[in-house]
Amino acid sequence: MAVTSRPGPHRPRPPRSVEELLEQVRAGLDRLGPRQAHEAARNEGALLVDIRYAALRDRDGLIPGAAVVERNELEWRLDPNGSHRIPEVTGHDLRVIVVCNEGYASSLAAASLRQLGLHRATDLTGGFQAWRAESLPVTFEPGRPPTAPMPPTSG
């Protein structure tokens, strides 16, 4: 007996590329440049959330005041209704700015947070590398000497 697909609402979507997905997701975000994100965090109470993995944070440093939440824990830590949320998450109106290394994964992460009801979630265009290229504040873990900055990567 051959299995056939049924027409209707449960039919799978046609395949698309990650570039197409990013384009669709970003159309719904009010993405911020590094200086805009810095200003929003300093003066408007926005929460910067660094989702880069540990090796990148160790190599390049941290944005002072940013919450560090690995990508695989993001939704649990930022769900305003969740029992595992970080203390900075006070409600669905919180402006969240997600930071990854170069501004790709952060767009997808911000879209996921919007699905949780964080309607002001967005991301940093160009990611941490753009932040550093603008000479905005960067710090390193206490007790760890800074390493020479890596040149920004293209991509």
ZAMARGU-4260 file (C-alpha; in steps of 0.2 Angstrom, whole numbers, plus 5000, padded with zeros to 4 digits):
<rodrens>
0) 5000/5000/5000 | 5008/5017/4995 | 5008/5031/5006 | 5002/5048/4998 | 5002/5065/5005
5) 4986/5072/5010 | 4981/5089/5004 | 4977/5102/5017 | 4984/5111/5032 | 4996/5097/5037
10) 5006/5097/5021 | 5024/5101/5023 | 5031/5117/5017 | 5042/5117/5002 | 5060/5118/5006
15) 5069/5134/5008 | 5087/5140/5012 | 5093/5147/5028 | 5096/5164/5018 | 5077/5164/5014
20) 5073/5160/5032 | 5084/5174/5038 | 5077/5186/5026 | 5059/5182/5032 | 5064/5183/5050
25) 5073/5199/5049 | 5059/5208/5040 | 5049/5206/5056 | 5064/5213/5067 | 5069/5231/5071
30) 5087/5226/5071 | 5100/5238/5079 | 5117/5243/5075 | 5131/5243/5089 | 5129/5261/5094
35) 5110/5260/5094 | 5111/5244/5105 | 5123/5252/5117 | 5112/5267/5119 | 5097/5256/5122
40) 5105/5246/5135 | 5113/5261/5144 | 5098/5273/5143 | 5082/5263/5139 | 5084/5248/5150
45) 5086/5236/5136 | 5093/5219/5140 | 5108/5213/5130 | 5109/5194/5129 | 5125/5186/5123
50) 5122/5169/5115 | 5140/5166/5109 | 5148/5150/5115 | 5161/5150/5128 | 5176/5149/5117
55) 5171/5165/5108 | 5168/5174/5124 | 5185/5168/5131 | 5194/5173/5115 | 5185/5190/5112
60) 5178/5196/5128 | 5161/5201/5135 | 5150/5216/5133 | 5149/5223/5151 | 5132/5221/5158
65) 5126/5208/5145 | 5117/5193/5151 | 5126/5177/5145 | 5114/5164/5140 | 5120/5150/5129
70) 5109/5148/5113 | 5103/5131/5118 | 5096/5138/5135 | 5089/5154/5128 | 5070/5151/5127
75) 5070/5143/5145 | 5080/5158/5152 | 5070/5171/5144 | 5053/5165/5145 | 5044/5178/5157
80) 5032/5164/5163 | 5046/5151/5165 | 5052/5144/5181 | 5070/5144/5174 | 5070/5162/5169
85) 5085/5174/5173 | 5080/5188/5185 | 5082/5202/5172 | 5067/5195/5163 | 5053/5205/5171
90) 5039/5203/5158 | 5034/5202/5140 | 5037/5221/5137 | 5056/5219/5140 | 5067/5225/5126
95) 5079/5211/5122 | 5094/5213/5111 | 5102/5196/5106 | 5120/5196/5102 | 5129/5182/5093
100) 5146/5183/5085 | 5142/5190/5068 | 5123/5193/5068 | 5116/5178/5060 | 5111/5166/5074
105) 5105/5181/5084 | 5091/5185/5071 | 5084/5167/5072 | 5085/5168/5091 | 5076/5185/5092
110) 5062/5177/5081 | 5061/5163/5093 | 5059/5175/5108 | 5045/5184/5099 | 5036/5168/5098
115) 5037/5167/5117 | 5028/5184/5118 | 5044/5195/5120 | 5037/5206/5106 | 5051/5219/5108
120) 5065/5206/5105 | 5078/5210/5091 | 5096/5208/5088 | 5112/5216/5085 | 5117/5219/5066
125) 5134/5212/5064 | 5135/5204/5081 | 5149/5205/5094 | 5161/5208/5080 | 5152/5224/5074
130) 5151/5229/5093 | 5170/5227/5095 | 5174/5236/5078 | 5165/5251/5084 | 5176/5251/5099
135) 5162/5249/5112 | 5166/5243/5129 | 5172/5225/5130 | 5178/5216/5146 | 5186/5199/5151
140) 5182/5187/5165 | 5189/5193/5181 | 5206/5186/5184 | 5209/5182/5166 | 5221/5193/5156
145) 5215/5200/5140 | 5221/5193/5124 | 5225/5202/5109 | 5209/5207/5099 | 5206/5196/5084
150) 5203/5206/5068 | 5184/5206/5063 | 5179/5191/5052 | 5170/5193/5036 | 5154/5184/5033
</rodrens>
